[in-house]
Amino acid sequence: MYYKIHHIQLSAVDSFSVEKGRHYVVVWSGEVPLGHVWVTSPEDITVKIRAAIQPAQTHYSECGSSLAFTDQAVRLSVVICTRHRPQSLYKCLQSLLSGPDTDFELIVVDNAPENDETLLVAKQFTQVRYVREDRKGLDIARNTGARTATGDIIAYTDDDVLIPQNWITNLKACFTDPLIMAVTGLVIPASLDTRAQYTFERKWGFNKGYLPKRFNHRYFLDHLEYGVPAWDIGAGANMAFRKEAFQVAGVFDERLDVGASGCSGDSEMWHRILAEGWDCYYVPELFVYHEHRSTEEGLRKQLFGYMRGHVSALLVQYENYQHPGELKRLRKGLPRYYLQRLIQWIKGNKEEYIRHIITEIRGCKSGIRFYKAHQHLRRQDIQTFPLWLLEPVSAAWNLVSVIIPCYNHGHYLRPAIESALGQTWPNMEVIVVDDGSSDDTAAICKEYGDRVKYIYVERVGLSAARNIGVQFSKGEFLIFLDADDYLYPGAAEVNLFYFRYYPQLAFVSGAHDRVDANGEFIAEVYNSGTGYLSLLQGNYIGMEGCILYRRDLFFHFHFDTKLKACEDYDLNLKIARLLPTFHHKERIAAYRIHGQNMSDNRKMMLQFVKEVLKRQIPLLSNEEERLALQSGQQNWNAYYE
């Protein structure tokens, strides 16, 4: 036994002692992990333990638990992806199903099996839903699990993991904040019997600490210059997602992880979630035990795959968002990192192993080659379109949510809020998403008390702010109102009137006025048209605040954060291509012209409107649609040029 593992309670710290040798000591307060120490000498062991657990003790005494238990039912699916490890799988399933909470869906994805050994294990547990996936690759299997799962929360663990009895209960208590799209937890080594297991845990382990941490868009922005270290968020052996995460951020990239590049499918997914404006949450109270690979040969193979996957993921992240920090980390950071480790090895550092360094460098080079060979196999996201979206919707006494994104438009915000609160329709909800404003936006919202739901985010952009507003909304219908615009008093009631007559619609839109910075009338704007063909020829709606959407469209559809303009036009095209819409002449809102409107940048607007129409080309189904798009391209060129 290379290191002996001890689990002790806080009450036993002062009396705890060890004999000579190597020891790994984990300290608990009940079922809450507080810290660990590596012990090679019995001297001053109490002092070392107290120092290690002090940060967590302070945190929990001041802040309490990270878990928020509620009476609300949580629909949870647990996915275990496995390949030819029946003994490990059996132990994992046995531990998972031994807890008191069995109210969850359990899916075993058998990845590219060459025999029935996994199926035979799965059949021993009546709660298991067995799914065979013949395409080899961990992220392929994970995506199959996501597509199969029926839960609102989809959790993943590995077949070489042992699950404590409180895991399911604690997991359900991690997602109370709607901003949280992903949760990870602490991973503790199940054994450290060999030097390979010790090396992995000491240098590569999944333990991300004993303090909870919220990773948000500010964290993302702060690390952009040198590449966002999304791998610090957690480990794939202990992670969970809202089902909406796979709609707003996409599915796992199947070029990554075991069976493909070797690793980093989980961290690349977290990277996208942060990029899209959402939060990831590391919760140490959500813990599992992982059995590390025990042989040196197995460890080296793992390290090669880790670095090949890591480099591939950096290139995939650059492919997705074009942030130069990913390339800087690859071209400058990794060479510098390995040079420092080589220097440490030359100096005699016994924690550095030359065979490991060489293996990792080989993995890095292989990652570049792997990405180039598979660059054309870009991620294909889940495109969900449930048939119930075609069913009629009721518009009787429904709640209407008005979502107002605001960035430093506090001087216009009051009229926008008042216009939403002053609707003739009595059942209204107002949500202001403050996108990192430095003006008095927060103070203005505070004036309205609980009549306005205020959400603060860190410079996520207009599209993400709108998507986040949807996540917080409770209404059956939605209006997206820019902070510098305002609604007319009957806006919600008029659009709901048309929904009552045409309940199969996806959205209803109306006319609007243009006003100056002081709200003085300039012109009425109404363009005839309705549906997909009309939208291909031009954005006849003209103002996003004039539209009333069914809430259940989201997030089968959502605003695209990669579009810095025309994101509403893009969304409406996607919806109208598949579902009926309606446009009428009645004025719904006022669009304020004040010299700082995004639409004043004609060059940028033309660039993005061309991009939006280009996305529609492969979706066109007949000659009429192709002619409509050609007409739209000509119309937009004439309008902006």
N, C-alpha and C positions, 0 to 999 in steps of 0.2 A: 504494500500500500504506500503510494508515493506521498500523499497527504491524507490524513484522517480528518473526516468532516464531523464537526460537533454542532448540534443545534441546541441552544440554551435559552432559557427565559431570562428576562431582565432581572428578575428577583434573585437569580442564581449567579449573577456576574461576580459579586464580591467574594463568593466562596468557590468560584470555579478555578480549577488548576489543571495543568496537563503535565505529562511526563516529557522527557527529552524526545525530540523528534519533530516531524512536520505536522502542523495542524491548521485546519481551516475552520474558523469559529464563526457561526452565524447567530446573531442575537435577536430575540423576538420579544415583543410585548403582546402577549396573547397570540393573535394571528397576524400581527403587524410586524414585518421585518424592519429592523432598525439599523443594521450594519453588519459588516464582517471584518475579520482580521486574519492575516496570514501569520502564523506563529512558528518560529523556528527555535525559540528559546523561552523557557517558562518564566524567565525573569520579567517583572513589571507587567504581567499579562493583564491585570485588572486595569492598570493605567491605559494600556493600549486599547483595550475594549471600550473603556469609557470615552476615550477620544474619538473612536470610530463611530460610536452611536450618538454622540452628543448633537450633531446637526439634526438628525431625524427626531430625537427626543424633543428638541426645542421646537421644531416645526409642528409636531403633533400636539404639543401642549398649547401652542399659540393658535393653531389653525384648525385642529381637529382632523377628522378623517377626510380623505379625498372622495369617498363614496357617498352618494346621495340616494338613499333608499326611499322608494315611494310605493304607494299602493297600486300604481298604474301597471297594468300587465305589459310585459315586454316580450314581443315575439322574436325569439332568438334561434338562429341556426348555427350549429358548430360543424365545421368542415375539417376533415382529416384527410390529407392527400398522402398516399402511401404507394410503395412499390417494393414487393418481394421482401418485406420484413414482418412476417406474420407474428413472430414471438413478441416483438416490440409493440406491434399494433394491439395485440391481445392485452398486454399490460396497460397500455394507454387507455383503451376502451374500458377496461375494468376499473381503473382509477377514476375515469370521467363519470361513470355511471354509479359510483359508490356514494356520491354526495346526496344530500337531502333534497336538492332541487333537481327534479328530472323533467321539468316543464320546458323542454327545448327540442328542436329538431336536430338529429345527428346524422350526418352524411359522411360516408367513407367513399372517397374517389380512388378507385384502383387504377393506377396510371400505367398504361402499356403492359399489362400482365402477360406473362408467358405460361402461367399455370393458374390453378384455382385456389391457391393457398390463402390469398386474401379473402376471397369469397367465402371460403369455409370458416374463417375466423368471424367474418361479419355475420354469418348465419347463426352464430352462437349468442348473439345479442339481439333481442327482438326489437329494440328501439332503433337499430341501425338501418339507415336507408343506403343500400349499396348502389354505387354508380360506377360503371366501367367507362374509362376514357382511354381509347386505344392510341391516341397521339401522345408520344413521349414528351414529357417536360413538366416541371413542377408548376410553372405559371399557367400552362394549358390546363392542368388539373385544377388549379385554384379558380380559374375562370369558369370551368365546368361546374365547380361547386357553387360559385356565385349565381350562375344561370339556373341551377337546380334549386337553390335555397328559396324558401318561402318566408323566412323571417325578415323583420325590419332591421335587425342587427345580424351581421354575418361574422362569426368568429373563426379563426384559424389556429390550429395547433399542429404539431408534428407527431409522427408515430413513435418517435423516441423520447417522448415527453410523458412525465407522470403529473397528473392533475390533482391538486388538493380539493378537499370536499367543499370549500367555500368559493371555488372559482366561478361557477355558474352564477351564484347569487351576487358575488361582487361585480362580475362583468355587467350584469343588468343594471347596476347602480352607477355606471361610468358615463352614461350618455345623456344626462339630464339637460345639459346646455346644447341648444340646437346648433351652435357653431362647431361643435366637436364632430368631425367626420371619421376620425380614426382613433383607436385607443391601443396602447401597448402596455406591457407589464414586465415585471422583474422576472428574470430567468436565472435560477440557482442551479449550480452543478449537482447532479444526483450522486456522482462519485468522482473522486480524484485519485484513482488507484494507480494510474500510470503517469509517467513523465509527459506523454503526449497530451493527456487530459489536463494536466497542470499547465503546460505551455499554452494550450488553447484558452483556458480560462484566464490565465494571467495576462495574455497579450491580445486575445481575440474574443474573449467571453461576451455573452449577451447581457451581462449585468450592467445596467445603465444607471445604477445608483439607488439610493433609498429615499430620495426626496421626489415628490411628484413634480412634474414639469409640463407646462403648457407651451407647445410650439405653435406659433401663430404667424401671420403674414409679416409682422415686424421682424421676427426671427429670420424669415426668408429674405427680406430686403436687406437686413444687416449683414448677411453672408453672401450676397450675390457676387460681390467683387471677386471672391476667391472660390466660388462654388459652394452651394448650400450642403452642409454635412448631414443629409437626411438620415444617414445610417445611425446617428446618435439618438434617433427617436425610439428605437426599440429593436425587436427581433421578430422574425416571422413565426417563430415557435409559440408566440404569445401575443396575438394581435386580433383586432376586430374592427369592423367598419359598419357604418350605416349603409343600407342598401343604396341610398341615394348617391353615395360616393362613387359608385360604379357608373352612375349616369352623368354626374357633373364633372368628374375627373377622369373617367374612363376605366377600363379593366386593366389587369396586369399585362405588361408587355411580354409576350410569349417568346421573345428573343432572349430573355433574361432567365436567370436561375438554373437550378439543377436540370439536366437534360437538354440544356441549350448553352448559354454563355457560362453558367456555373453559379451565379449568385446575384443578389441585389434587386430582384424583382419587387421585394417588399419596400426597400428604401426608395426606389424610383417611383413607386405608387405614392408614398408619403410626400415625396418631392412635388408631385403633381397636385396633391391635395392642398399643400401650402401655397403653391403657385396660383391655384384657383381661388385663394382667399379664405380657405377654411382652416380649422385648427386640428392638430394632433395632440393627444394627451397621454403622457407617460404616467402610469399609476403603479407604484411599487406594491400596494396592497393587493394587486392582481398578480399573483406569482404562480410559477410552475417550476418543475424540476426537469432538467435536460441531461440526457446521457450523452456525454461527449465521446467522440471516437477515441478508441483506446490505444491504437497502434501508431507508431511513427509514420508508417507508410500511409495509413488512412489520413493522418493529419496533413502530411505534405500534399496529398491529393486534394484535400479540402482547401488548403491555402492557395493552391494553384487556381482552383475554381473560384475562390473568393476574389482574387485579384483580377482574373479574367472577367468575371461578372462586374466587378467594380468599375473597371475601365470601360467596358461596354455600356454600363449604365450612365457614366459621365457623358458619353457620346450620344446616347439616347436622350438624355436630359437637354443637351445642347440642341439636338434635332427638334425637340418639342418647343423650346422657348427661346432659342438663339441667345442665351446669356453667355457672354465670353468667359465668365468666371469658371465654367466647367472645363474649358480648354486650358485656362491658366493653371488649374489644379493638375490637369493631366500633363501638360508640357513642362511646368516648372515645379509644382509642388511635389509630385511623386519622385522625380529624379533627385530632388533635394532630400526628401525623406529617406530614400534608400542609400544615398551617399552618407548621411549621418549615421545610419545603422551600420554600414560597412566600417566606418571609422570606429564606432563603438566595439565592433567585433575585433578589429585590429588591435585596439587598446586592451583587449582581454575581457570584455564584458561577458560574463558567463550566461547572461540572459539572452544573448544573441547567438543564433545558430546559422552558420554560413549556408548550409543546405536549404534552410528555410528562406533566407534572403534571395538566393538564386532561384528557388522555386517560385517565389512571389514575383520576381522580376520577369521570369518566363511567362507567368500568368498575365502580367500587364501587357506584354508584347502580343500574346495570344489574343487578348481582349480587343486590341486594335484590329487585328486581322479578322477576328470573328465579326465585329461590327461591320467592317467593310464588306464582308461576304454576305451579310444578312441585312444590309441597310435597306434593301428594297422591301423587306417584309415588315412594313410599318404596322403599328398596333391597329387592330380592328375592334372598335368599341361596341358594347352592347347597344343595339338600337331597339329599344322597347316600344311597342305600340299595342297596348292592350285593347281588345275589341270593345271593352266597355266605354272607351272614349267616343264611340259612335252612338252610344245610347243617349236619349234625351236627358237634359238636366232640369231640375226644378229651380225656379227663380222666385219662390214664395218666401218672403221674410228671411232671406239669406243674409249672412254677414258678408259685408264687402270690406276687404282690406286695401287701404291705400298705402303704397310703399314709396317713401320719399328718400332717395339717396341724396346726400348733401356733402359737398366739399367746399368749405369756405364761402358758402352762399347764405350765411346767416342773415344778411341784410334783406334777403328776399324770402326767408324761410317762413316768417309769421303768416304772410298772406297765403302761402301754400298750405300750411297746417290749418289755418282758419277755413280755407275753402273746403278742405276734406272734412273737418268737424261740422261745418255748416251745411252739409248735404240735406236735401229734403227727404232722402231715404234715411230712416231712423237707425238702421243697424250698421254702424260703421266702426272700423278699427283703423287707427293711424299709426304707422310704423316709420320712424326716421332712422335711416342707417347713416351714421356720421362716419365718413370715410377719412378719418384722421384730420379733421378740421383744426385749424389753429385760431379761429375766430370765436364768436360767441354762440355757435351752434348748440353746444351742450347746455348752456345757460338758458337759451330760448326754449329748448325742449323741456327743461326742468320746470319752467313756468306753468306748463300744462298738466303737471302731475301725472296721474295714472291715465289721463285721456290720450296720452301719446306714449307709445312704447319706443324707448330710445336704445339704440344698439351702436356701440362704438367698435370700429374696425380700423386696421392700420393700412391705409392707402392700397386698397385692393382693386380699385378701379370701378367704373360705373357698372359694367356687366356683373362683376362679382358682388357688388353691393346690392344690386337688384336680386340676384339669386339668393343672397343671404337673407334679404327681406322676406322672400318667399318662405324660406325655412322657418322663420319666426311667425309667419302669419297663421291665423286661425280661420280666415274667411273662406267661403266657398267660391268667391269671385275676387279678382285682383285688379287694381289700377296701379300703374307705375307712373308717378308724377315727379318730374324733375323739380328741384327745390326752387328754381327761379320762375316756375310756371304756376298756374292755379286753375282750379276747376270752377265751373259755373255750378250754382246750387243744385240743379236737377241732373247733374252728370250721371251719377250712379242710377238714379231712378229711371231716366230715359233709356239708358242702355239695358237695364234689367227688363224694361217694358218689351223690348225686342226679343230678349231671351225667352220671355213668357210665350210669345207668339211663335218663335222659332227655337224650340228647346234643344235641337240637335246641333246648334252652332258651337264652334270653338271659341270665337270671340266676336264682339260687336264693336264697331268703331263709328265715330261721327265727325262732324266738321269742327273747325276751331277758328279762333280769331288770332291775329297777330297784334300785339300791343308793344308800346315802347317801354323803356326802363321804368317809367313812372306809372305804367298801366294804362296809358292813353291809347285808344283804339287806332289801329293802322289799317287793317283790312280783314275781311272775312275770307277764310280759305276752305273751299270745298272742291274736291276733285271726284268726279264720278268714277265708279269702278267697284268691283267686288271680286274676291276670290283670287286664286293662284294666277290665272292668265293676266288679270289686271295688274297684279303686283309685279309680275315679270316685266311689264312694260314701264313701270315706274311706281314709286311709293305714294300711291294716291291717298294714303291715310295722313301722312305728313307730320303727325305729332303723336308720340307714344302715349301721352296722357289722355288721349281721346278713346283709348281702347279699354274695354272691360273683358278680361279673360276668365275662363273657367280655371279654378285653382288646380283641378286634377290633371291639367295639361303638364304641370311641372312635377317631377323633373324628366318626364319623357321628352320634353323640350326644355331648353334653358338658354339664357343669354351666353354667348361665346366670349370668353375673356380674352381671346387672342385678337379680337376685333376692337380696335381703339375708336372706331366710329361705325355707324350703320349696323350696330349689333341688333337693334330693334327690327330693322328691315330684314336682316338675316333670319331672325326668329319667326317673324310673321310669314315669310316665304315658306319656311319649313312646316309651319302649322297649316297654312292654306293649301299646300300641296296635297295634304292628306285629309283635311277636314273642312267642312263648310264654314264660311264666315259671312258677315253682313255689314254693309256700310250705309249710313243714312246722312241726311242733310242737317240735322239739328246740331247746333253748336254745343260742344261739350266742355271746352277748356280754352284758356288763353296761353299763347306761346309768346314769351317775353323776348323782345329783341333789345340787347343791351351792349352790343359791341364786343362781348367776350364769349359769344356763343360758339360752340364747337363747329357748327355748320358754316361759320365765316371762313374757315380754312378750306377753300374750295379745292386746292390741290390734294389735300389729305382726304377729303370727302370723296373725290373722284376715284382715288386709289382704292379706297375700301369698298365703295359701291361696285367697282369692277370685280373686286375679290369676291364679294357676296354673290354676284351673278355668275361668276366663274364656277362657284361651288354647285350651282344648279345644273350646269351643263350635263354631267353624267346622269342626272336624275330625270331629264326630260323624256317623256314617253311617246310623244307624237309630233307631227309636223307643226300643228297649231302652237304647241308650246315652244318649239324651236323658233318659230317666226316671232312669237311674242317676246322671247328673250332677245333676239336680234333687234327688235324695235326698242326694247328697253335699253340696250347698250347705246343705240343711237340717241335716244332721248336723254340719257344721263350725260353723254359727251356734249350734247348741245346745251344742256342746262348748266354744266360746270365750266365749260370752256368758252 
